[in-house]
Amino acid sequence: MKILAIETSCDETAASVVDDGRVLSDVVASQVSFHKPYGGVVPEIASRQHMAHIAPVIRRALSDAQTDLGAIDGIAATAGPGLVGALLVGLQTAKSLARARGLPFVAVNHLLGHLLAARIEEEGVVRPEFPYMALLASGGHTGIYLVKSEDDVTCLGSTRDDAAGEAYDKVAKLLGLGYPGGPIIDTLAAFEGPAREFPQALRQRRSYEFSFSGVKTAVAQHVSRLGGPPDQDEISAIARGFQRAVVEILVRKVTLAAREKQVSRVVFGGGVAANKGLRAHAAKVCAELNLELFVPPFSRCTDNASMIGYAGYLALAAGKRTGFDVAPRANWPL
């Protein structure tokens, strides 16, 4: 079964062709340059850029897969959660193509795509078996999920305020580092040197919830106490301390959940999973606790359509269908 998938939940216009679970093409048009002057995603700009890019991205995905719409057996698209205007562009395009071609259509939860990304078939990549404990950490979402199958996913805890990726962007803005903040802070934190100490909220509680507004505020207060703009050495020290606070609590919570639920596999998903510091710390802790760690390739961590195509393929192959009256959903919890 050959699936055309479309993803437009935020600021990446993406399309992919997936054939029986194997990715034939995966095209992403980034909007970072359009949002960088504002220090974050501007919803109206995102929607307009999706409208400009959606058709060329789909054509490129079909071309890269050496196929065309006539050979497509089904269409999948992200219906939420995300920015409603952005979602609307991809969802309406997918529904229009499916209706015009008489093809089955399925709406996919963006979060489920991230949670299944590590299971996408790829040569040389070991896929996790069910069940597994998943940490989903991105700019808009942070939570821990027990994944027993693609149809049996339970959220055990999520953030009470900011998502992890959102905290990275806000701290980077405080330090004048630019957007997106995650990769910049990750790079600065990789160099050896002193690190400032920042709090880890909910660290002592045996819960699977997160809170990142406190560490963001602590960084802002520290910068304010300096009495002037921090120099490069101080910025690097702040970046190391902030990254340590976020990375340690993410790994602590997901491994706690894995041990308490007696699950031996830990899976990461979402844009923050591309963070090299997080990957390194998680690998160390999981090895110490005898837990298997699975992290998707970098391209499958950030928003992409291959994960939507994979989730859509599983749904369509199981006989699931979505009506054309489905609407985009800003919030769609699993």
RODO-2510 file (C-alpha; in nm, 4 decimals, decimal comma):
residues 334
     n   res          X          Y          Z
     1     m     0,0000     0,0000     0,0000
     2     k     0,1501     0,3291    -0,1149
     3     i     0,0586     0,6306     0,0987
     4     l     0,1008     1,0021     0,0320
     5     a     0,1337     1,1843     0,3652
     6     i     0,1147     1,5563     0,4421
     7     e     0,2311     1,7360     0,7576
     8     t     0,1697     2,1078     0,8291
     9     s     0,1109     2,1259     1,2047
    10     c     0,3476     2,4169     1,2694
    11     d     0,6194     2,5732     1,0533
    12     e     0,7391     2,2834     0,8381
    13     t     0,5626     2,2029     0,5112
    14     a     0,6270     1,8330     0,4584
    15     a     0,5178     1,5505     0,2306
    16     s     0,6256     1,1877     0,2098
    17     v     0,5499     0,8710     0,0179
    18     v     0,5458     0,5545     0,2288
    19     d     0,5104     0,2101     0,0730
    20     d     0,4107    -0,0703     0,3126
    21     g     0,5890     0,1069     0,5968
    22     r     0,9044     0,1906     0,4000
    23     v     0,9822     0,5552     0,3282
    24     l     1,0318     0,6242    -0,0422
    25     s     1,0591     1,0023    -0,0101
    26     d     1,0573     1,2616     0,2651
    27     v     1,0513     1,6307     0,1719
    28     v     1,0485     1,9204     0,4177
    29     a     1,0321     2,2915     0,3374
    30     s     1,1524     2,4836     0,6429
    31     q     1,0163     2,8245     0,7382
    32     v     1,2867     2,9131     0,9911
    33     s     1,4122     3,2110     0,7916
    34     f     1,0615     3,3626     0,7841
    35     h     1,0084     3,3349     1,1606
    36     k     1,3625     3,4076     1,2820
    37     p     1,3175     3,7889     1,2870
    38     y     1,0316     3,7461     1,5339
    39     g     1,2060     3,4977     1,7640
    40     g     0,9338     3,2366     1,7209
    41     v     0,6626     3,1040     1,4951
    42     v     0,4070     3,3600     1,3747
    43     p     0,0866     3,1642     1,2973
    44     e    -0,0318     3,3828     1,0083
    45     i     0,3081     3,3711     0,8386
    46     a     0,3181     2,9936     0,8863
    47     s    -0,0207     2,9505     0,7188
    48     r     0,0741     3,1688     0,4234
    49     q     0,4025     2,9863     0,3719
    50     h     0,2254     2,6496     0,3832
    51     m    -0,0053     2,7710     0,1060
    52     a     0,2936     2,8747    -0,1022
    53     h     0,4911     2,5532    -0,0472
    54     i     0,2347     2,2740    -0,0253
    55     a     0,1982     2,1992    -0,3982
    56     p     0,5733     2,2077    -0,4807
    57     v     0,6532     1,9919    -0,1762
    58     i     0,3968     1,7278    -0,2775
    59     r     0,5260     1,7251    -0,6353
    60     r     0,8830     1,6835    -0,5070
    61     a     0,7803     1,3979    -0,2756
    62     l     0,6125     1,2127    -0,5625
    63     s     0,9086     1,2757    -0,7909
    64     d     1,1648     1,1604    -0,5332
    65     a     0,9609     0,8419    -0,4850
    66     q     0,9563     0,7930    -0,8629
    67     t     0,5801     0,7729    -0,8648
    68     d     0,2715     0,9859    -0,9289
    69     l    -0,0781     1,0336    -0,7896
    70     g    -0,2091     0,7575    -1,0107
    71     a    -0,0073     0,5016    -0,8146
    72     i    -0,1094     0,6274    -0,4687
    73     d    -0,3429     0,3969    -0,2718
    74     g    -0,4305     0,6271     0,0175
    75     i    -0,3682     0,9679     0,1695
    76     a    -0,2831     1,0630     0,5269
    77     a    -0,2527     1,4062     0,6837
    78     t    -0,1934     1,5601     1,0230
    79     a    -0,5201     1,6877     1,1738
    80     g    -0,3766     1,8032     1,5065
    81     p    -0,2567     1,9090     1,7477
    82     g    -0,0996     2,2234     1,6137
    83     l    -0,1708     2,5681     1,4718
    84     v    -0,5224     2,5571     1,3290
    85     g    -0,4437     2,7757     1,0275
    86     a    -0,1357     2,5717     0,9429
    87     l    -0,3178     2,2411     0,9889
    88     l    -0,6009     2,3614     0,7687
    89     v    -0,3727     2,3999     0,4663
    90     g    -0,2375     2,0451     0,4753
    91     l    -0,5612     1,8817     0,5844
    92     q    -0,7732     2,0491     0,3162
    93     t    -0,5153     1,9668     0,0495
    94     a    -0,5118     1,6012     0,1548
    95     k    -0,8909     1,5752     0,1668
    96     s    -0,9225     1,7420    -0,1744
    97     l    -0,6746     1,5016    -0,3332
    98     a    -0,8415     1,2008    -0,1718
    99     r    -1,1905     1,3072    -0,2802
   100     a    -1,0810     1,3925    -0,6338
   101     r    -0,8983     1,0613    -0,6745
   102     g    -1,1491     0,8477    -0,4874
   103     l    -0,8818     0,7394    -0,2406
   104     p    -0,9183     0,6373     0,1246
   105     f    -0,8167     0,9097     0,3669
   106     v    -0,7051     0,9038     0,7296
   107     a    -0,6376     1,1897     0,9713
   108     v    -0,3283     1,1326     1,1883
   109     n    -0,2477     1,2628     1,5342
   110     h     0,0843     1,4473     1,5169
   111     l     0,1863     1,3143     1,8587
   112     l     0,1288     0,9544     1,7519
   113     g     0,3541     1,0153     1,4535
   114     h     0,6374     1,1202     1,6846
   115     l     0,5775     0,8228     1,9157
   116     l     0,6007     0,5776     1,6243
   117     a     0,8886     0,7465     1,4386
   118     a     1,1491     0,5132     1,5885
   119     r     0,9611     0,2153     1,4407
   120     i     0,9844     0,3327     1,0791
   121     e     1,1563     0,0657     0,8725
   122     e     1,5024     0,1775     0,7696
   123     e     1,8094    -0,0192     0,6683
   124     g     2,0592    -0,0527     0,9512
   125     v     1,8238     0,0909     1,2139
   126     v     1,7038    -0,1331     1,4990
   127     r     1,3335    -0,0810     1,5664
   128     p     1,1891    -0,1053     1,9182
   129     e     0,9330    -0,3760     1,9860
   130     f     0,6181    -0,3018     2,1843
   131     p     0,5717    -0,2157     2,4647
   132     y     0,7984     0,0793     2,5274
   133     m     0,8109     0,3964     2,7362
   134     a     0,8298     0,7053     2,5195
   135     l     0,9471     1,0568     2,5929
   136     l     0,7970     1,3069     2,3504
   137     a     0,9755     1,6410     2,3771
   138     s     0,9283     1,9193     2,1251
   139     g     0,8548     2,2888     2,0971
   140     g     0,4876     2,2400     2,1673
   141     h     0,4623     1,9162     2,3634
   142     t     0,6438     1,7331     2,6403
   143     g     0,5110     1,4155     2,7958
   144     i     0,5711     1,0520     2,8832
   145     y     0,3695     0,7808     2,7111
   146     l     0,3334     0,4085     2,7604
   147     v     0,3083     0,2674     2,4084
   148     k     0,1759    -0,0896     2,3950
   149     s     0,0796    -0,0718     2,0261
   150     e    -0,0123     0,1895     1,7695
   151     d    -0,3700     0,1639     1,9018
   152     d    -0,2855     0,1493     2,2728
   153     v    -0,1076     0,4626     2,3915
   154     t    -0,1433     0,6069     2,7415
   155     c    -0,0159     0,9462     2,8524
   156     l     0,1338     0,9048     3,2001
   157     g     0,2273     1,2679     3,2499
   158     s     0,2964     1,5904     3,0627
   159     t     0,4252     1,9399     3,1239
   160     r     0,2249     2,1693     3,3474
   161     d     0,3385     2,4790     3,1587
   162     d     0,6090     2,5276     2,8945
   163     a     0,7188     2,2451     2,6680
   164     a     1,0899     2,1644     2,6758
   165     g     1,1556     2,3012     2,3280
   166     e     0,9607     2,6159     2,4103
   167     a     1,1828     2,6709     2,7146
   168     y     1,4930     2,6366     2,4961
   169     d     1,3633     2,9012     2,2558
   170     k     1,2691     3,1415     2,5369
   171     v     1,6057     3,1079     2,7103
   172     a     1,7888     3,1546     2,3808
   173     k     1,5883     3,4727     2,3253
   174     l     1,6802     3,5955     2,6750
   175     l     2,0462     3,5431     2,5896
   176     g     2,0181     3,7021     2,2453
   177     l     2,1130     3,3794     2,0688
   178     g     1,8478     3,3780     1,7981
   179     y     1,5875     3,1299     1,6817
   180     p     1,5486     2,8346     1,6960
   181     g     1,7179     2,8191     2,0330
   182     g     1,7556     2,4456     2,0872
   183     p     2,0417     2,3740     1,8453
   184     i     2,2295     2,6891     1,9517
   185     i     2,2161     2,6078     2,3229
   186     d     2,3036     2,2439     2,2519
   187     t     2,6154     2,3554     2,0650
   188     l     2,7243     2,5972     2,3381
   189     a     2,6636     2,3388     2,6107
   190     a     2,8858     2,0845     2,4355
   191     f     3,2052     2,2813     2,5127
   192     e     3,3673     2,2094     2,8488
   193     g     3,3605     2,4804     3,1110
   194     p     3,1758     2,6041     3,4181
   195     a     2,7981     2,5673     3,4379
   196     r     2,5518     2,7785     3,6315
   197     e     2,3140     2,5940     3,8636
   198     f     1,9437     2,6093     3,7834
   199     p     1,6495     2,4304     3,9502
   200     q     1,4826     2,1121     3,8273
   201     a     1,1125     2,1407     3,9033
   202     l     0,9296     1,8332     4,0376
   203     r     1,2571     1,6423     4,0618
   204     q     1,1788     1,4834     4,3976
   205     r     0,8183     1,3956     4,3165
   206     r     0,7507     1,0427     4,1995
   207     s     0,5321     1,1683     3,9189
   208     y     0,5755     1,1800     3,5446
   209     e     0,4895     1,5480     3,5118
   210     f     0,7229     1,8264     3,4039
   211     s     0,7482     2,2001     3,4588
   212     f     0,9913     2,4222     3,2718
   213     s     0,8641     2,7722     3,3470
   214     g     1,0688     2,7785     3,6689
   215     v     1,4048     2,7120     3,5060
   216     k     1,3257     2,9710     3,2394
   217     t     1,2460     3,2259     3,5114
   218     a     1,5605     3,1317     3,7021
   219     v     1,7704     3,2057     3,3935
   220     a     1,5948     3,5416     3,3478
   221     q     1,6598     3,6346     3,7124
   222     h     2,0241     3,5307     3,6858
   223     v     2,0725     3,7466     3,3759
   224     s     1,9004     4,0396     3,5491
   225     r     2,1344     4,0122     3,8489
   226     l     2,4393     4,0426     3,6237
   227     g     2,3671     4,4127     3,5816
   228     g     2,4430     4,4101     3,2118
   229     p     2,4512     4,1894     2,9032
   230     p     2,6395     3,8620     2,9722
   231     d     2,9686     3,8078     2,7902
   232     q     3,0306     3,4971     2,5805
   233     d     3,1815     3,2967     2,8663
   234     e     2,8823     3,3702     3,0856
   235     i     2,6386     3,2844     2,8066
   236     s     2,8119     2,9493     2,7617
   237     a     2,7998     2,8822     3,1376
   238     i     2,4276     2,9629     3,1431
   239     a     2,3670     2,7399     2,8414
   240     r     2,5471     2,4484     3,0083
   241     g     2,3535     2,4896     3,3302
   242     f     2,0177     2,5272     3,1585
   243     q     2,0753     2,2275     2,9337
   244     r     2,1857     2,0148     3,2298
   245     a     1,8692     2,1076     3,4229
   246     v     1,6381     2,0203     3,1329
   247     v     1,8185     1,7088     3,0118
   248     e     1,8551     1,5539     3,3558
   249     i     1,4874     1,5937     3,4466
   250     l     1,3708     1,4570     3,1106
   251     v     1,5842     1,1450     3,1447
   252     r     1,5087     1,1042     3,5152
   253     k     1,1317     1,1059     3,4600
   254     v     1,1166     0,8732     3,1591
   255     t     1,3503     0,6164     3,3139
   256     l     1,1528     0,6331     3,6390
   257     a     0,8373     0,5541     3,4405
   258     a     1,0072     0,2662     3,2593
   259     r     1,1269     0,1076     3,5825
   260     e     0,8007     0,1534     3,7699
   261     k     0,5934     0,0166     3,4816
   262     q     0,8483    -0,2635     3,4249
   263     v     0,9160    -0,1715     3,0627
   264     s     1,2675    -0,2395     2,9353
   265     r     1,2651    -0,0146     2,6281
   266     v     1,2812     0,3665     2,6188
   267     v     1,2017     0,5585     2,3006
   268     f     1,2523     0,9297     2,2270
   269     g     1,0552     1,1428     1,9820
   270     g     1,0102     1,5088     1,8934
   271     g     1,2476     1,7877     1,8025
   272     v     1,4244     1,7963     2,1396
   273     a     1,5216     1,4320     2,0816
   274     a     1,7705     1,5688     1,8281
   275     n     1,9576     1,7348     2,1152
   276     k     2,3008     1,5730     2,1367
   277     g     2,3365     1,6413     2,5066
   278     l     2,0062     1,4685     2,5765
   279     r     2,1024     1,1703     2,3637
   280     a     2,4378     1,1316     2,5393
   281     h     2,2968     1,1591     2,8913
   282     a     2,0101     0,9231     2,8107
   283     a     2,2487     0,6653     2,6657
   284     k     2,4600     0,6769     2,9834
   285     v     2,1671     0,6497     3,2254
   286     c     1,9846     0,3797     3,0267
   287     a     2,3014     0,1700     3,0126
   288     e     2,3398     0,2001     3,3902
   289     l     1,9770     0,0955     3,4425
   290     n     1,9872    -0,1853     3,1839
   291     l     1,7257    -0,0156     2,9656
   292     e     1,7345    -0,0239     2,5848
   293     l     1,7304     0,3233     2,4302
   294     f     1,5901     0,3949     2,0845
   295     v     1,6175     0,7394     1,9259
   296     p     1,5090     0,8095     1,5657
   297     p     1,7561     0,9584     1,3173
   298     f     1,7799     1,3366     1,3428
   299     s     1,5550     1,3888     1,0395
   300     r     1,2767     1,1868     1,2044
   301     c     1,2893     1,3855     1,5305
   302     t     1,1886     1,7229     1,3907
   303     d     0,8507     1,7564     1,2180
   304     n     0,8321     1,5445     0,9041
   305     a     0,5732     1,3663     0,6918
   306     s     0,7344     1,0213     0,6937
   307     m     0,6163     0,9634     1,0518
   308     i     0,2657     1,0717     0,9477
   309     g     0,2840     0,8403     0,6479
   310     y     0,3932     0,5494     0,8640
   311     a     0,1144     0,6045     1,1173
   312     g    -0,1308     0,6577     0,8315
   313     y    -0,0217     0,3383     0,6599
   314     l    -0,0827     0,1366     0,9776
   315     a    -0,4284     0,2896     1,0141
   316     l    -0,5323     0,2431     0,6509
   317     a    -0,3951    -0,1118     0,6407
   318     a    -0,6119    -0,1888     0,9452
   319     g    -0,9185    -0,0663     0,7577
   320     k    -0,9546     0,2692     0,9338
   321     r    -1,0948     0,5660     0,7445
   322     t    -1,1628     0,9305     0,8308
   323     g    -1,4621     1,1237     0,6996
   324     f    -1,4075     1,4334     0,4902
   325     d    -1,5849     1,6415     0,7526
   326     v    -1,2885     1,6146     0,9913
   327     a    -1,1635     1,9541     1,1092
   328     p    -0,8182     2,0620     1,2297
   329     r    -0,7712     2,0402     1,6051
   330     a    -0,5471     2,2735     1,8017
   331     n    -0,5580     2,0248     2,0900
   332     w    -0,5806     1,6509     2,0349
   333     p    -0,4522     1,4540     2,3339
   334     l    -0,3679     1,0868     2,2954
***
